[in-house]
Amino acid sequence: MQACFCFHGDLSFLLRPRWRTTRQIVLPMTRAASIKDAIEAFGPPHTEIGDIVCNGRPVDFSWPVQAGQQFDLYPVTSPWDVTRPSFLRPVPLPALAFLADGSVGRLARLLRMAGFDTRYHPSWQASDLLDIVIREPRVLLSRNLDLLKRKQVIFGRAIRAETGLAQLREVLALFGITELAQALSRCLDCNAPLEPVEKTRILHRLEPLTRRYFEAFRLCRSCDRIYWAGSHVDGMRRLLFA
Ligand SMILES: [Zn+2]
């Protein structure tokens, strides 16, 4: 006896090459498996799944796959509001916040530049990242599918785009973000919120041109780095939303 799997939307992008062009995957059931394990054996991490329908009714990741069942797998769709409970993820996040691994370091800095709370350190290993998402639930961003398949990861995104800016665009589109209201509110190096600082207090640390052309400054209380609204934020806005 067999079970039948149909991956919808852009999930086919994540299927292993041998399955990518198959609309309906029909497999003999040789061993007991949950639908989470079955989905991930085909390629896509569970983090990418928005709905699982078995013989016409929704089921969760622990559902045991049995012969004769037909599964329709649907991707998470935009705009994804992670602060609302859903059937597959009944405990929502308190707010949209990210954790990035070493495969998307450039994206992590761009997200901070755009003002999003994004934890990242280039030396963090898988065990460090999993410890963090357990203690402090966040959306894990990665290109490492095996990491996203770990059961500790509830919210995640397998980043498809190749370059940092395209990846930022991908994340903003997924979460339905159309403006950068919080740009330049976080330190690019340590993710700490920035605070306004009087120009007179930091005057001695500014380059002559910065001193002449800028009036509003912010300071990272954690690492003491100074920020001002330079052209990079405007440039990023133009590239993203033009
Ligand atoms: Zn800092």
Residues whose N, C-alpha, C, O or C-beta is under 5 A from the ligand:
A	BS01	ZN	C187 D189 C190 C220 S222 C223 D224 R225
